[in-house]
Amino acid sequence: MRRQMFVTGAAMILLAGCQAEPGFDEKFEQRSRELSQQAKTIEADANAQLAAAREAEQANAELNPPVGGQGR
């Protein structure tokens, strides 16, 4: 009788542990959200660098106009 109670208790603990583990879909969704956030961060950084480069190029063009009035 004690052995059966022990086995039943152990099975319940193992079952509870299995249910606590997130499934594939939950893991996929979590990782997808993480990657989307990383992509947004990378895109924002790239846009900021591009804007800074454009501003620097414009400032350089204003300080150093083309000789003879010709553009690039």
TORRO-218040 format. One record per atom (N, C-alpha, C, O): x, y, z; residue in three letters; residue number from 1. Coordinates in nm, 2 decimals. Layout:
N
SITE       c1       c2       c3   rest    nr
SITE        X        Y        Z    ALA   NUM
...
REM end
This chain:
72
SITE       c1       c2       c3   rest    nr
SITE     0.08    -0.12     0.00    MET     1
SITE     0.00     0.00     0.00    MET     1
SITE     0.09     0.13     0.00    MET     1
SITE     0.06     0.22    -0.07    MET     1
SITE     0.19     0.12     0.08    ARG     2
SITE     0.28     0.24     0.08    ARG     2
SITE     0.35     0.26    -0.05    ARG     2
SITE     0.37     0.38    -0.09    ARG     2
SITE     0.39     0.15    -0.11    ARG     3
SITE     0.46     0.16    -0.24    ARG     3
SITE     0.36     0.22    -0.34    ARG     3
SITE     0.41     0.31    -0.42    ARG     3
SITE     0.24     0.18    -0.35    GLN     4
SITE     0.14     0.24    -0.44    GLN     4
SITE     0.12     0.39    -0.42    GLN     4
SITE     0.11     0.47    -0.51    GLN     4
SITE     0.12     0.43    -0.29    MET     5
SITE     0.10     0.57    -0.26    MET     5
SITE     0.23     0.65    -0.30    MET     5
SITE     0.21     0.76    -0.35    MET     5
SITE     0.34     0.59    -0.28    PHE     6
SITE     0.47     0.65    -0.33    PHE     6
SITE     0.47     0.67    -0.48    PHE     6
SITE     0.50     0.78    -0.53    PHE     6
SITE     0.44     0.56    -0.55    VAL     7
SITE     0.44     0.57    -0.70    VAL     7
SITE     0.33     0.67    -0.74    VAL     7
SITE     0.36     0.75    -0.84    VAL     7
SITE     0.22     0.67    -0.68    THR     8
SITE     0.11     0.77    -0.72    THR     8
SITE     0.16     0.91    -0.70    THR     8
SITE     0.14     1.00    -0.78    THR     8
SITE     0.22     0.93    -0.58    GLY     9
SITE     0.27     1.07    -0.55    GLY     9
SITE     0.39     1.11    -0.64    GLY     9
SITE     0.39     1.22    -0.69    GLY     9
SITE     0.48     1.02    -0.67    ALA    10
SITE     0.59     1.05    -0.76    ALA    10
SITE     0.53     1.08    -0.90    ALA    10
SITE     0.58     1.17    -0.97    ALA    10
SITE     0.43     1.00    -0.95    ALA    11
SITE     0.37     1.03    -1.08    ALA    11
SITE     0.31     1.17    -1.08    ALA    11
SITE     0.32     1.24    -1.18    ALA    11
SITE     0.24     1.21    -0.97    MET    12
SITE     0.17     1.34    -0.97    MET    12
SITE     0.28     1.45    -0.97    MET    12
SITE     0.26     1.55    -1.04    MET    12
SITE     0.39     1.43    -0.90    ILE    13
SITE     0.50     1.53    -0.90    ILE    13
SITE     0.55     1.54    -1.04    ILE    13
SITE     0.57     1.65    -1.09    ILE    13
SITE     0.58     1.43    -1.11    LEU    14
SITE     0.64     1.43    -1.24    LEU    14
SITE     0.54     1.50    -1.34    LEU    14
SITE     0.58     1.58    -1.43    LEU    14
SITE     0.41     1.47    -1.33    LEU    15
SITE     0.31     1.52    -1.42    LEU    15
SITE     0.30     1.68    -1.40    LEU    15
SITE     0.29     1.75    -1.49    LEU    15
SITE     0.31     1.72    -1.27    ALA    16
SITE     0.30     1.86    -1.24    ALA    16
SITE     0.43     1.93    -1.30    ALA    16
SITE     0.42     2.04    -1.36    ALA    16
SITE     0.54     1.87    -1.30    GLY    17
SITE     0.66     1.92    -1.35    GLY    17
SITE     0.65     1.93    -1.50    GLY    17
SITE     0.70     2.03    -1.56    GLY    17
SITE     0.59     1.84    -1.57    CYS    18
SITE     0.58     1.84    -1.71    CYS    18
SITE     0.48     1.95    -1.76    CYS    18
SITE     0.51     2.01    -1.86    CYS    18
SITE     0.38     1.98    -1.68    GLN    19
SITE     0.29     2.08    -1.72    GLN    19
SITE     0.35     2.22    -1.70    GLN    19
SITE     0.30     2.31    -1.76    GLN    19
SITE     0.44     2.23    -1.61    ALA    20
SITE     0.51     2.36    -1.59    ALA    20
SITE     0.60     2.40    -1.70    ALA    20
SITE     0.62     2.52    -1.72    ALA    20
SITE     0.65     2.30    -1.78    GLU    21
SITE     0.74     2.33    -1.89    GLU    21
SITE     0.66     2.39    -2.00    GLU    21
SITE     0.56     2.33    -2.05    GLU    21
SITE     0.70     2.51    -2.06    PRO    22
SITE     0.62     2.57    -2.17    PRO    22
SITE     0.63     2.48    -2.29    PRO    22
SITE     0.73     2.41    -2.32    PRO    22
SITE     0.53     2.48    -2.37    GLY    23
SITE     0.52     2.40    -2.49    GLY    23
SITE     0.59     2.47    -2.60    GLY    23
SITE     0.64     2.58    -2.59    GLY    23
SITE     0.60     2.40    -2.72    PHE    24
SITE     0.67     2.45    -2.83    PHE    24
SITE     0.61     2.58    -2.88    PHE    24
SITE     0.69     2.68    -2.90    PHE    24
SITE     0.48     2.59    -2.88    ASP    25
SITE     0.42     2.71    -2.93    ASP    25
SITE     0.45     2.83    -2.84    ASP    25
SITE     0.47     2.94    -2.88    ASP    25
SITE     0.45     2.81    -2.71    GLU    26
SITE     0.48     2.91    -2.61    GLU    26
SITE     0.62     2.96    -2.63    GLU    26
SITE     0.65     3.08    -2.62    GLU    26
SITE     0.71     2.86    -2.64    LYS    27
SITE     0.86     2.89    -2.66    LYS    27
SITE     0.88     2.97    -2.79    LYS    27
SITE     0.95     3.07    -2.79    LYS    27
SITE     0.81     2.93    -2.89    PHE    28
SITE     0.82     2.99    -3.02    PHE    28
SITE     0.77     3.14    -3.02    PHE    28
SITE     0.83     3.23    -3.07    PHE    28
SITE     0.65     3.16    -2.95    GLU    29
SITE     0.60     3.29    -2.94    GLU    29
SITE     0.69     3.38    -2.86    GLU    29
SITE     0.71     3.50    -2.89    GLU    29
SITE     0.75     3.33    -2.75    GLN    30
SITE     0.84     3.41    -2.67    GLN    30
SITE     0.96     3.45    -2.74    GLN    30
SITE     1.00     3.56    -2.74    GLN    30
SITE     1.02     3.35    -2.81    ARG    31
SITE     1.14     3.38    -2.89    ARG    31
SITE     1.11     3.48    -3.01    ARG    31
SITE     1.19     3.56    -3.04    ARG    31
SITE     0.99     3.46    -3.07    SER    32
SITE     0.95     3.55    -3.17    SER    32
SITE     0.94     3.69    -3.12    SER    32
SITE     0.98     3.79    -3.19    SER    32
SITE     0.88     3.71    -3.00    ARG    33
SITE     0.87     3.85    -2.94    ARG    33
SITE     1.01     3.90    -2.91    ARG    33
SITE     1.04     4.02    -2.94    ARG    33
SITE     1.10     3.82    -2.86    GLU    34
SITE     1.24     3.87    -2.83    GLU    34
SITE     1.31     3.91    -2.96    GLU    34
SITE     1.37     4.02    -2.96    GLU    34
SITE     1.30     3.83    -3.06    LEU    35
SITE     1.36     3.86    -3.19    LEU    35
SITE     1.30     3.99    -3.25    LEU    35
SITE     1.37     4.07    -3.31    LEU    35
SITE     1.17     4.00    -3.24    SER    36
SITE     1.11     4.12    -3.30    SER    36
SITE     1.16     4.25    -3.22    SER    36
SITE     1.18     4.35    -3.29    SER    36
SITE     1.17     4.24    -3.09    GLN    37
SITE     1.22     4.35    -3.02    GLN    37
SITE     1.36     4.38    -3.05    GLN    37
SITE     1.40     4.50    -3.07    GLN    37
SITE     1.45     4.28    -3.07    GLN    38
SITE     1.58     4.30    -3.11    GLN    38
SITE     1.59     4.37    -3.25    GLN    38
SITE     1.67     4.46    -3.28    GLN    38
SITE     1.50     4.32    -3.34    ALA    39
SITE     1.50     4.38    -3.48    ALA    39
SITE     1.46     4.53    -3.47    ALA    39
SITE     1.52     4.61    -3.54    ALA    39
SITE     1.36     4.56    -3.39    LYS    40
SITE     1.32     4.70    -3.37    LYS    40
SITE     1.43     4.79    -3.32    LYS    40
SITE     1.45     4.90    -3.37    LYS    40
SITE     1.51     4.73    -3.22    THR    41
SITE     1.62     4.81    -3.17    THR    41
SITE     1.73     4.83    -3.27    THR    41
SITE     1.78     4.94    -3.28    THR    41
SITE     1.76     4.73    -3.35    ILE    42
SITE     1.86     4.74    -3.45    ILE    42
SITE     1.82     4.84    -3.56    ILE    42
SITE     1.90     4.92    -3.61    ILE    42
SITE     1.69     4.83    -3.60    GLU    43
SITE     1.64     4.93    -3.70    GLU    43
SITE     1.64     5.07    -3.65    GLU    43
SITE     1.68     5.16    -3.72    GLU    43
SITE     1.61     5.09    -3.52    ALA    44
SITE     1.61     5.23    -3.46    ALA    44
SITE     1.76     5.28    -3.46    ALA    44
SITE     1.78     5.39    -3.49    ALA    44
SITE     1.85     5.19    -3.42    ASP    45
SITE     1.99     5.23    -3.42    ASP    45
SITE     2.04     5.27    -3.56    ASP    45
SITE     2.11     5.36    -3.58    ASP    45
SITE     2.00     5.18    -3.66    ALA    46
SITE     2.05     5.21    -3.80    ALA    46
SITE     1.99     5.34    -3.85    ALA    46
SITE     2.06     5.41    -3.92    ALA    46
SITE     1.86     5.36    -3.82    ASN    47
SITE     1.80     5.49    -3.86    ASN    47
SITE     1.86     5.61    -3.80    ASN    47
SITE     1.88     5.71    -3.86    ASN    47
SITE     1.90     5.60    -3.67    ALA    48
SITE     1.97     5.71    -3.61    ALA    48
SITE     2.11     5.73    -3.67    ALA    48
SITE     2.14     5.85    -3.69    ALA    48
SITE     2.18     5.63    -3.70    GLN    49
SITE     2.31     5.64    -3.76    GLN    49
SITE     2.30     5.70    -3.90    GLN    49
SITE     2.38     5.79    -3.94    GLN    49
SITE     2.19     5.66    -3.98    LEU    50
SITE     2.17     5.71    -4.11    LEU    50
SITE     2.13     5.86    -4.11    LEU    50
SITE     2.18     5.94    -4.19    LEU    50
SITE     2.05     5.90    -4.01    ALA    51
SITE     2.01     6.04    -4.00    ALA    51
SITE     2.14     6.12    -3.96    ALA    51
SITE     2.15     6.23    -4.01    ALA    51
SITE     2.22     6.07    -3.87    ALA    52
SITE     2.34     6.14    -3.83    ALA    52
SITE     2.44     6.16    -3.95    ALA    52
SITE     2.50     6.26    -3.97    ALA    52
SITE     2.45     6.05    -4.03    ALA    53
SITE     2.54     6.06    -4.15    ALA    53
SITE     2.48     6.16    -4.25    ALA    53
SITE     2.56     6.23    -4.31    ALA    53
SITE     2.35     6.16    -4.27    ARG    54
SITE     2.29     6.26    -4.37    ARG    54
SITE     2.32     6.40    -4.32    ARG    54
SITE     2.35     6.49    -4.40    ARG    54
SITE     2.30     6.42    -4.19    GLU    55
SITE     2.32     6.55    -4.13    GLU    55
SITE     2.47     6.60    -4.14    GLU    55
SITE     2.49     6.71    -4.18    GLU    55
SITE     2.56     6.50    -4.12    ALA    56
SITE     2.70     6.54    -4.14    ALA    56
SITE     2.74     6.56    -4.28    ALA    56
SITE     2.81     6.66    -4.31    ALA    56
SITE     2.68     6.49    -4.37    GLU    57
SITE     2.70     6.51    -4.52    GLU    57
SITE     2.65     6.65    -4.56    GLU    57
SITE     2.71     6.72    -4.64    GLU    57
SITE     2.53     6.68    -4.51    GLN    58
SITE     2.47     6.81    -4.54    GLN    58
SITE     2.56     6.93    -4.48    GLN    58
SITE     2.58     7.03    -4.55    GLN    58
SITE     2.60     6.91    -4.36    ALA    59
SITE     2.69     7.01    -4.30    ALA    59
SITE     2.82     7.03    -4.38    ALA    59
SITE     2.87     7.14    -4.40    ALA    59
SITE     2.88     6.92    -4.42    ASN    60
SITE     3.00     6.92    -4.50    ASN    60
SITE     2.98     6.99    -4.63    ASN    60
SITE     3.06     7.06    -4.68    ASN    60
SITE     2.86     6.96    -4.69    ALA    61
SITE     2.83     7.03    -4.82    ALA    61
SITE     2.82     7.18    -4.81    ALA    61
SITE     2.86     7.25    -4.89    ALA    61
SITE     2.76     7.22    -4.69    GLU    62
SITE     2.74     7.36    -4.67    GLU    62
SITE     2.88     7.43    -4.64    GLU    62
SITE     2.90     7.54    -4.68    GLU    62
SITE     2.97     7.36    -4.57    LEU    63
SITE     3.10     7.42    -4.54    LEU    63
SITE     3.19     7.41    -4.66    LEU    63
SITE     3.28     7.50    -4.67    LEU    63
SITE     3.18     7.31    -4.75    ASN    64
SITE     3.27     7.30    -4.86    ASN    64
SITE     3.19     7.28    -4.99    ASN    64
SITE     3.17     7.18    -5.04    ASN    64
SITE     3.13     7.40    -5.04    PRO    65
SITE     3.05     7.39    -5.16    PRO    65
SITE     3.14     7.34    -5.28    PRO    65
SITE     3.26     7.37    -5.28    PRO    65
SITE     3.08     7.28    -5.38    PRO    66
SITE     3.15     7.24    -5.49    PRO    66
SITE     3.22     7.35    -5.57    PRO    66
SITE     3.16     7.46    -5.58    PRO    66
SITE     3.33     7.33    -5.62    VAL    67
SITE     3.41     7.43    -5.70    VAL    67
SITE     3.34     7.45    -5.83    VAL    67
SITE     3.32     7.35    -5.90    VAL    67
SITE     3.32     7.57    -5.88    GLY    68
SITE     3.27     7.59    -6.01    GLY    68
SITE     3.11     7.58    -6.02    GLY    68
SITE     3.06     7.58    -6.13    GLY    68
SITE     3.05     7.56    -5.91    GLY    69
SITE     2.90     7.55    -5.90    GLY    69
SITE     2.85     7.42    -5.96    GLY    69
SITE     2.73     7.41    -5.97    GLY    69
SITE     2.93     7.32    -5.98    GLN    70
SITE     2.88     7.19    -6.02    GLN    70
SITE     2.86     7.10    -5.91    GLN    70
SITE     2.93     7.09    -5.81    GLN    70
SITE     2.75     7.02    -5.92    GLY    71
SITE     2.72     6.92    -5.81    GLY    71
SITE     2.79     6.79    -5.84    GLY    71
SITE     2.88     6.78    -5.92    GLY    71
SITE     2.76     6.70    -5.76    ARG    72
SITE     2.83     6.57    -5.77    ARG    72
SITE     2.78     6.49    -5.88    ARG    72
SITE     2.82     6.38    -5.90    ARG    72
REM end
